[in-house]
Amino acid sequence: MRTEKTYGAYLHLNQLLSAQHPVSRPVHHDELLFIVQHQTSELWLKLVLHELDFVRDRLADDELRPALKGLARVKHIQRTLTDQWSVLATLTPSEYAEFRRFLGTSSGMQSFQYRAVEFALGNRDATMLELFADDPPAHALLITELKRPTVYDEFLRHLARHGHAVPAELLSRDVRRPHTFHPGLVAVFRRIYEHPREYWPAYETCEELVDLEENVQFWRFRHLKTVERTIGTARGTGGTSGVGFLRAALDISFFPELYAVRTEIAPGPPAR
C-alpha cells in the first residue's frame, strides 16, 4: 500500500528550514549566510562519511568496482564543498565583524564530522578527542572511527590479498595511529604503475585516491584563502592561529607513497 507523503514531510523541511538561529543583536543580515554555509557543509560531510564507510566495507570484501563508485561520489561532493567557499567569500571583513563577536568560542575546529573524515582518510590524532569530551555522541563516534582501519589501510590489505608485496608491518599496524611513510610500499606502487594493463584495477584505485587527496588539498587551500580574505591573520574564534593553522594543514598527506612513486617512475636525465 502506498503511503501518501509530501515533499516537505519526506525531507522534514519544517525542521530543516527552522534550524537557522542568528545570535547577533540586532540580527545582522549576513549572519544567515554564515549559518547556512556551515550547515550545508555539515550535511555534505555526513554524506562523505556515509560513502567512506561504504568504500571501506567494499574494499574489505574485495568488491573494487562499487568501492570505486563510492570514491567517485565522494570526489563530486568534495568539489561542491570547495565551490561553496566562493559563496562565503562574498562576506567582507566589515560585514563579518558585525556579528563575529557574538560567535563566542565556536569554531570549525569543533566539527566532529570533519574530524571523522580526516580520521577516515588517515590524519589521526587522538589528542583531538579532547575537543569533544563534553559531547558524548561526537566523542563516541570519533573513538569508533579511530579504531577502524582507514581507507588506505583497507586498500593495502586488498592489495596484499591480491598478491602484492605490501610490507607485513603495514598490515598489522595499530590503526589508531597515523600512517607513516614506508619506502617498501613505494616499490609496490612502482610495480603497479609500471604495469598498468596487468594491474589495472589497482592502478585505477591508486589514481582515485590521489584525486581524493588532491581534492582535500583544494578544499584546505580555498578555506585558507577565504579566511585570509575575511579576517587576515587574526586568530580564529576557537583560539587557533587562524591562517597559520590552516596553512600548516597543507603539508599533511594521507597517501604519501602514492606521491613518492611519481619520482621513482619519472624519466631520468638524458644519457651523455
C-alpha positions as CSV (number, residue, x, y, z in Angstrom):
1,M,0.0,0.0,0.0
2,R,1.4,3.4,-1.0
3,T,1.7,5.9,1.9
4,E,0.9,9.5,0.9
5,K,3.8,11.8,1.8
6,T,4.5,15.3,0.7
7,Y,7.9,16.6,-0.4
8,G,8.2,18.8,2.7
9,A,7.2,15.9,5.0
10,Y,9.7,13.5,3.5
11,L,12.6,16.0,3.8
12,H,11.4,17.3,7.2
13,L,11.6,20.8,5.8
14,N,9.8,22.4,8.7
15,Q,12.6,21.3,11.0
16,L,15.4,21.9,8.5
17,L,14.4,25.4,7.5
18,S,13.8,26.4,11.1
19,A,17.2,25.4,12.3
20,Q,18.9,28.7,11.5
21,H,19.1,30.9,14.6
22,P,21.2,34.1,14.3
23,V,22.8,35.2,17.6
24,S,23.8,38.7,16.7
25,R,21.7,41.5,18.2
26,P,20.3,43.3,16.4
27,V,20.4,40.4,13.9
28,H,22.9,41.2,11.1
29,H,21.8,40.5,7.5
30,D,24.9,38.4,6.6
31,E,24.8,36.0,9.6
32,L,22.2,33.8,7.8
33,L,24.8,33.3,5.0
34,F,27.4,32.2,7.6
35,I,25.0,29.7,9.2
36,V,23.7,28.2,6.0
37,Q,27.2,27.8,4.6
38,H,28.3,25.8,7.7
39,Q,25.0,23.8,8.0
40,T,25.1,22.7,4.4
41,S,28.8,21.8,4.7
42,E,27.9,19.5,7.6
43,L,25.2,17.8,5.6
44,W,27.7,17.1,2.8
45,L,30.2,15.8,5.4
46,K,27.5,13.4,6.7
47,L,27.2,12.0,3.2
48,V,31.0,11.8,2.8
49,L,31.3,9.7,6.0
50,H,28.4,7.5,4.7
51,E,30.3,6.9,1.5
52,L,33.7,6.4,3.1
53,D,32.1,3.7,5.3
54,F,30.7,2.1,2.2
55,V,34.1,2.3,0.4
56,R,35.9,0.6,3.3
57,D,33.4,-2.2,3.5
58,R,33.6,-2.9,-0.2
59,L,37.4,-2.9,-0.1
60,A,37.4,-5.3,2.8
61,D,35.1,-7.6,0.7
62,D,37.3,-7.2,-2.4
63,E,34.5,-5.5,-4.2
64,L,36.5,-3.0,-6.0
65,R,34.0,-1.7,-8.6
66,P,31.4,-0.4,-6.1
67,A,34.3,0.9,-3.9
68,L,35.4,3.0,-6.9
69,K,31.9,4.2,-7.4
70,G,31.8,5.4,-3.8
71,L,35.1,7.2,-4.2
72,A,33.8,8.9,-7.4
73,R,30.8,10.2,-5.4
74,V,33.0,11.5,-2.7
75,K,35.0,13.4,-5.2
76,H,31.9,15.1,-6.6
77,I,30.9,16.1,-3.0
78,Q,34.4,17.4,-2.4
79,R,34.1,19.7,-5.4
80,T,30.8,21.0,-4.1
81,L,32.3,21.7,-0.7
82,T,35.2,23.5,-2.3
83,D,33.0,25.6,-4.5
84,Q,30.9,26.7,-1.5
85,W,33.8,28.7,-0.2
86,S,33.2,31.2,-3.1
87,V,29.8,32.0,-1.6
88,L,31.2,32.7,1.9
89,A,34.0,34.7,0.3
90,T,31.4,37.3,-0.6
91,L,31.3,38.1,3.2
92,T,33.5,41.2,3.6
93,P,35.7,41.9,6.7
94,S,33.4,44.7,7.8
95,E,30.3,42.6,7.4
96,Y,31.8,39.6,9.3
97,A,32.9,42.0,12.1
98,E,29.3,43.0,12.7
99,F,28.4,39.6,14.1
100,R,31.7,37.8,14.8
101,R,31.9,38.8,18.4
102,F,28.6,37.0,19.0
103,L,30.0,33.7,18.0
104,G,32.0,33.3,21.2
105,T,34.4,30.4,21.1
106,S,32.5,28.4,18.4
107,S,34.9,27.3,15.6
108,G,35.0,25.0,12.6
109,M,37.7,23.1,14.7
110,Q,34.8,21.7,16.7
111,S,33.2,20.0,13.7
112,F,33.3,16.4,14.7
113,Q,32.2,15.2,11.3
114,Y,35.1,17.0,9.6
115,R,37.4,15.4,12.2
116,A,35.8,12.0,11.5
117,V,36.5,12.4,7.7
118,E,40.1,13.3,8.5
119,F,40.3,10.1,10.7
120,A,38.8,8.0,7.9
121,L,41.3,9.2,5.4
122,G,44.3,8.8,7.8
123,N,45.0,12.0,9.6
124,R,44.6,10.5,13.0
125,D,45.4,12.4,16.2
126,A,43.9,11.0,19.4
127,T,44.6,14.3,21.2
128,M,41.8,15.9,19.1
129,L,39.3,13.8,21.1
130,E,39.7,16.3,24.0
131,L,37.8,18.9,21.9
132,F,34.7,16.7,22.1
133,A,34.9,15.5,25.7
134,D,31.7,17.4,26.5
135,D,29.8,15.9,23.5
136,P,29.4,12.2,24.3
137,P,27.8,11.2,20.9
138,A,30.5,13.0,18.9
139,H,33.2,11.6,21.2
140,A,31.9,8.1,20.8
141,L,31.7,8.4,17.0
142,L,35.3,9.6,16.8
143,I,36.6,6.8,19.1
144,T,34.9,4.3,16.9
145,E,36.4,5.9,13.8
146,L,39.8,5.9,15.4
147,K,39.7,2.2,16.0
148,R,38.6,1.4,12.4
149,P,41.0,0.9,9.5
150,T,41.4,3.9,7.2
151,V,40.6,3.9,3.6
152,Y,44.3,3.4,2.9
153,D,44.6,0.5,5.3
154,E,41.7,-1.3,3.6
155,F,43.2,-0.7,0.2
156,L,46.6,-2.0,1.3
157,R,45.0,-5.1,2.7
158,H,43.1,-5.6,-0.6
159,L,46.4,-5.3,-2.5
160,A,48.1,-7.9,-0.2
161,R,45.2,-10.4,-0.7
162,H,45.8,-10.0,-4.5
163,G,49.4,-10.9,-4.4
164,H,51.2,-7.5,-3.9
165,A,54.1,-7.5,-1.5
166,V,52.7,-5.0,0.9
167,P,55.1,-4.8,3.9
168,A,53.7,-7.0,6.7
169,E,54.1,-4.3,9.4
170,L,51.6,-2.1,7.5
171,L,49.0,-4.9,7.5
172,S,49.3,-5.4,11.3
173,R,49.9,-1.8,12.3
174,D,48.0,0.0,15.1
175,V,45.3,1.7,13.1
176,R,44.7,4.2,15.9
177,R,47.9,5.9,14.9
178,P,48.5,7.9,11.7
179,H,50.2,6.1,8.8
180,T,53.8,7.0,8.3
181,F,55.8,6.8,5.1
182,H,57.2,3.4,4.2
183,P,59.7,3.1,1.4
184,G,58.8,-0.6,0.9
185,L,55.3,0.5,-0.2
186,V,56.7,2.7,-2.9
187,A,58.1,-0.4,-4.6
188,V,54.7,-2.0,-4.5
189,F,53.1,1.1,-6.2
190,R,56.0,1.3,-8.7
191,R,55.3,-2.2,-9.9
192,I,51.6,-1.3,-10.3
193,Y,52.3,2.0,-12.2
194,E,54.9,0.4,-14.5
195,H,52.5,-2.4,-15.4
196,P,49.1,-0.7,-15.6
197,R,47.5,-3.1,-18.0
198,E,48.4,-6.1,-15.8
199,Y,47.2,-4.4,-12.6
200,W,44.5,-2.0,-14.0
201,P,42.0,-2.2,-11.0
202,A,44.8,-1.4,-8.5
203,Y,46.2,1.2,-10.8
204,E,42.8,2.9,-11.2
205,T,42.3,2.9,-7.4
206,C,45.6,4.5,-6.8
207,E,44.7,7.3,-9.1
208,E,41.3,7.7,-7.5
209,L,43.0,8.0,-4.1
210,V,45.4,10.7,-5.5
211,D,42.3,12.6,-6.8
212,L,40.7,12.3,-3.3
213,E,43.8,13.7,-1.6
214,E,44.2,16.4,-4.2
215,N,40.5,17.5,-3.6
216,V,41.1,17.7,0.1
217,Q,44.1,20.0,-0.5
218,F,42.0,22.2,-2.8
219,W,39.4,22.4,-0.1
220,R,42.0,23.3,2.5
221,F,43.6,25.9,0.3
222,R,40.2,27.5,-0.5
223,H,39.4,27.5,3.2
224,L,42.7,29.2,3.9
225,K,42.2,31.9,1.3
226,T,38.6,32.6,2.4
227,V,39.7,33.0,6.0
228,E,42.6,35.2,4.9
229,R,40.3,37.3,2.8
230,T,37.8,37.8,5.7
231,I,39.9,38.2,8.8
232,G,43.5,38.4,7.6
233,T,46.0,37.0,10.1
234,A,43.7,37.4,13.1
235,R,43.3,34.5,15.5
236,G,40.4,32.1,14.9
237,T,37.3,32.2,17.2
238,G,38.3,28.8,18.6
239,G,41.7,30.0,19.7
240,T,43.7,28.7,16.7
241,S,46.3,30.8,14.9
242,G,43.9,31.2,12.1
243,V,45.6,31.4,8.7
244,G,48.8,29.9,10.1
245,F,47.0,26.9,11.4
246,L,45.3,26.3,8.1
247,R,48.5,26.7,6.1
248,A,50.2,24.0,8.2
249,A,47.4,21.6,7.2
250,L,48.5,21.9,3.6
251,D,51.6,19.7,4.4
252,I,49.5,16.8,5.7
253,S,49.4,13.9,3.3
254,F,47.1,10.8,3.6
255,F,48.8,8.7,0.9
256,P,52.5,9.8,0.8
257,E,53.7,6.8,-1.1
258,L,51.3,7.4,-4.0
259,Y,53.1,10.8,-4.5
260,A,56.6,9.4,-3.9
261,V,56.2,6.8,-6.5
262,R,55.9,9.5,-9.2
263,T,59.6,10.4,-8.6
264,E,60.5,6.7,-9.0
265,I,58.9,6.3,-12.4
266,A,59.8,9.7,-13.8
267,P,62.3,9.5,-16.7
268,G,65.9,10.1,-15.6
269,P,68.3,12.7,-17.2
270,P,69.3,12.0,-20.8
271,A,72.4,9.9,-21.3
272,R,75.6,11.7,-22.2
